[in-house]
Amino acid sequence: MAPMAPDLDFAALRRRAELLGLVPGDVHLYHLPPQALWSLATYGLFGRYRHWSRGKAYQRLRLQGELGLQRIYELIVHTEPPQAYILSGNRPIEDLLVAAHVLGHADFFHRNVWLKGQDADVGRKVLLHRQRIGDYIASYGQTSVESLLDTALLIEEHVAAYGPQDLLGTIAGLAPLQPWQRDCLFMVREEALYFQAQERTKIVNEGWACFWHLRILRGLDLSSPDRLEVALLHSRLVAMTPGWLNPYALGLEILENLALEAGAKPGEAPVGKALQALLDVAALVDDRALVRDYLRQRTVDRLGLFVPRPGDATSTDAEDVRRDILRQVGGAGRPAVEVEQAVSGCTLRLRHLHEGRDLDLPDAESVLSEVQKLWGAPVLLETMVGGQRVCLRHDGQEVRREG
């Protein structure tokens, strides 16, 4: 892992960011080869415990990278201080844009309520998790530990830092497990909560970084060819592809529109009340709040967003587009399941929070079987299918559907 190229004056870029009103703080920058970036993109943090599912994800990224279908320029990890890993072999102008982008991310980490104060010592903790899981494999066998992790990762999306007790936390705390099993589930849950916060702020975080890398670079004394290259690199970053919601483009366009509404001049760095209005938004919103409260018709039109309608019809109305996006972002595309009643040794009662999408019942039954194995008592899941109430009940032998 090589340090950042010495010819890039990162300190000067940071001073420029601070003059614009950002507070990125200290950031550590490193160059990495493509293989290491693919690994980091797969695991999210260096040093995490290994699992076959992540191996599959790595191979998919490797293939896309080698075929030229995807290029990862940088990844920044929310630790204290933030660690930014940048693709080795970049041209100097690419490093310049990426470094400015990283400063936007670092400011957002320190500012946003969902990320500020998050466990910044997570890098050390995942190393300890990997060591403990390795010790459990040595003591109890790889098959036993991997089987437990398979089930834990199957339900790790059902964690919650706020609100009712989540499914994984309930099982880890109340199920009749051996100490090593309980420890493994709590480790999976702790890491899942860290990454959940990243997921729920993906659009606003990337939009914030794009918004400010443009302003940081516009204030530099660049040659005309370099300015053209920056514009080309930026345009590739925010390019819209049919069938894919580009978080960089969506977040940037919403923030650009907010800056205009607050009184900033087009393309210029906001100051005064306009700057404060943007800082307030960045401090409080996640992706769902950003789209729900600030997606305007102007953004829909500029990005060419639309929602399919029956037949060949489409809608470009902002309200229709907003509803469609909200069904996709911040984990909204996954089933939301909450624990209604949990008493150790008794039936675990779960409820699917129906948001317009029916569960795939065979898939739900498969997951319920895995949950029941850990819980050690009957498990009941209530949902709606086709507008009718359906209960799935696993008594330890089989799943039954009850209307």
VENTA-V166407 format. One record per helix or strand. SS is the DSSP state (H for helix, E for strand). FROM is the first residue (numbers start at 1). TO is the last residue. If there is no record, write none. Layout:
SS_FROM_TO + SS_FROM_TO
//
This chain:
E_2_3 + H_10_19 + E_27_32 + H_34_43 + H_52_66 + E_74_77 + E_82_87 + H_92_111 + H_122_140 + H_142_154 + H_167_174 + H_179_200 + H_202_218 + H_224_237 + E_241_241 + E_244_244 + H_247_261 + H_272_284 + H_287_294 + H_297_303 + E_307_308 + E_314_315 + H_318_326 + E_337_341 + E_348_352 + H_361_375 + E_379_385 + E_388_394 + E_399_402
//
